[in-house]
Amino acid sequence: MRLLACTRLLPKYVADRIFSRSPLKAELPWFCYDAIEFLQGWVGAEMVVYEYGSGGSTLFFAHRAKRLVSIEDHPGWAELV
């Protein structure tokens, strides 16, 4: 119970990386924390994002950008994302 109370004090990206193994659940890119913090403030609703490889970053950018284009070569993974 004490551990769960502590997770409320951690930034979302730290708690999700520690307690969740799925990048899709975390909805975060596999970037360093400083890069994530930068992108949270920099990517805006007027931007178009283009990425190679989908996953947590796809969900992260989809919530922030006007449009997202993601190139994924694995059909099963693309459907899951």
HELIX and SHEET records of a PDB file:
HELIX    1   1 ARG A    2  THR A    7  1                                   6    
HELIX    2   2 LYS A   12  PHE A   19  1                                   8    
HELIX    3   3 PRO A   23  ALA A   26  1                                   4    
HELIX    4   4 TYR A   33  TRP A   42  1                                  10    
HELIX    5   5 GLY A   56  ALA A   62  1                                   7    
HELIX    6   6 PRO A   75  LEU A   80  1                                   6    
SHEET    1   A 2 VAL A  48  TYR A  52  0                                        
SHEET    2   A 2 ARG A  67  ILE A  71  1                                        
END                                                                             
